[in-house]
Amino acid sequence: MILGLADGAAEWVETVGIDSARRTPRVEHVPARLVASALEQPIGAIANSVEEMMSDIPPNLAEDVVRGKIRLAGGGALLPGLASRIEAATGLPALVVDDPLRCVVRGAAELLDRGDGLAGPRAV
């Protein structure tokens, strides 16, 4: 499995950035294998961390995870192949949530709107 690429279908990955020597925008085509190789160590660390966390999960939460799947959020969740890599490491289904870049902010805003105990214990 080649991570970060559509199952190894792409030979080149287009990157866009700033040419530091000229200080101008630049588009470059990088070999896909180089990108996959660069991503292997951090993605392996993520998969190992998830696997370790799953071995330490309390029994009352384990059922929620197994039935609800491992849900990936944030920019890293958009990396093609990450969900399948985590599935392979844990043996549990993983999926990318809808709108992974904004889901945490939307959830936090909802909690703030509802006031779900974020202020701490209330005096009676």
C-alpha positions as CSV (number, residue, x, y, z in Angstrom):
1,M,0.0,0.0,0.0
2,I,1.5,3.3,-1.0
3,L,0.3,6.0,1.4
4,G,-0.6,9.5,0.2
5,L,-1.2,8.4,-3.3
6,A,-4.2,6.9,-5.0
7,D,-3.0,3.3,-4.6
8,G,0.2,4.1,-6.5
9,A,-1.7,5.2,-9.7
10,A,0.1,8.5,-9.9
11,E,3.7,8.7,-11.1
12,W,4.1,12.4,-10.2
13,V,2.6,14.7,-7.5
14,E,2.2,18.3,-8.3
15,T,3.4,20.6,-5.5
16,V,3.0,24.3,-5.2
17,G,5.1,26.6,-3.1
18,I,7.4,29.6,-3.0
19,D,10.8,29.4,-4.7
20,S,13.0,30.7,-1.9
21,A,15.8,31.9,-4.2
22,R,13.5,33.9,-6.5
23,R,10.8,34.6,-3.9
24,T,8.1,33.7,-6.5
25,P,5.3,31.1,-6.6
26,R,6.4,27.9,-8.3
27,V,4.8,24.6,-9.4
28,E,7.0,21.5,-9.3
29,H,6.3,17.8,-10.2
30,V,7.8,15.5,-7.6
31,P,8.1,11.7,-8.1
32,A,5.2,10.0,-6.3
33,R,7.5,7.4,-4.7
34,L,9.5,10.2,-3.1
35,V,6.3,11.6,-1.5
36,A,5.2,8.2,-0.3
37,S,8.7,7.5,1.1
38,A,8.7,10.9,3.0
39,L,5.3,10.1,4.5
40,E,6.1,6.6,5.6
41,Q,7.7,7.3,8.9
42,P,5.2,9.9,10.3
43,I,2.2,7.8,9.1
44,G,3.7,4.7,10.6
45,A,4.0,6.6,13.9
46,I,0.4,7.6,13.7
47,A,-0.8,4.1,13.0
48,N,1.3,2.7,15.8
49,S,0.0,5.3,18.2
50,V,-3.6,4.5,17.3
51,E,-2.9,0.8,17.7
52,E,-1.3,1.4,21.1
53,M,-4.2,3.6,22.2
54,M,-6.7,0.9,21.2
55,S,-5.0,-1.6,23.4
56,D,-5.4,0.7,26.4
57,I,-9.0,1.8,25.8
58,P,-11.4,1.2,28.7
59,P,-13.9,-1.6,28.1
60,N,-16.9,0.8,28.3
61,L,-15.5,2.8,25.4
62,A,-14.4,-0.2,23.3
63,E,-17.9,-1.0,22.2
64,D,-18.5,2.6,21.1
65,V,-15.3,2.5,19.0
66,V,-16.0,-0.9,17.5
67,R,-19.6,-0.1,16.6
68,G,-19.0,3.6,15.6
69,K,-15.7,3.0,13.8
70,I,-12.5,5.0,14.1
71,R,-13.3,8.5,12.7
72,L,-10.5,10.6,11.3
73,A,-10.7,14.4,11.4
74,G,-8.4,17.3,10.6
75,G,-6.2,17.9,7.6
76,G,-4.3,14.7,7.9
77,A,-7.5,12.8,7.5
78,L,-7.6,13.9,3.9
79,L,-4.4,12.0,3.1
80,P,-5.4,9.2,0.7
81,G,-4.8,5.8,2.3
82,L,-4.6,6.9,6.0
83,A,-7.9,5.3,6.9
84,S,-7.0,2.0,5.3
85,R,-3.5,2.1,7.0
86,I,-5.2,2.6,10.4
87,E,-7.7,-0.2,9.7
88,A,-4.8,-2.5,8.9
89,A,-3.0,-1.6,12.1
90,T,-6.0,-1.9,14.4
91,G,-8.3,-4.4,12.7
92,L,-11.1,-1.9,13.1
93,P,-13.0,0.0,10.5
94,A,-11.9,3.7,10.0
95,L,-13.4,6.4,8.0
96,V,-13.0,10.1,7.3
97,V,-15.7,12.3,8.7
98,D,-17.7,14.7,6.6
99,D,-15.8,18.0,6.2
100,P,-12.8,16.9,8.3
101,L,-11.2,20.4,8.3
102,R,-14.1,22.1,10.0
103,C,-15.8,19.3,12.1
104,V,-13.9,20.0,15.3
105,V,-14.7,23.7,15.2
106,R,-18.3,23.0,14.4
107,G,-18.6,20.6,17.3
108,A,-16.9,23.0,19.7
109,A,-19.3,25.8,18.6
110,E,-22.3,23.5,19.2
111,L,-21.0,22.7,22.7
112,L,-20.6,26.4,23.4
113,D,-24.1,27.2,22.1
114,R,-25.6,24.5,24.3
115,G,-23.4,25.1,27.3
116,D,-22.8,21.4,27.9
117,G,-20.8,21.6,31.1
118,L,-17.8,23.5,29.7
119,A,-17.9,26.0,32.6
120,G,-17.2,23.3,35.2
121,P,-19.3,22.3,38.2
122,R,-22.1,24.7,39.1
123,A,-22.8,25.8,42.6
124,V,-26.2,24.7,43.8
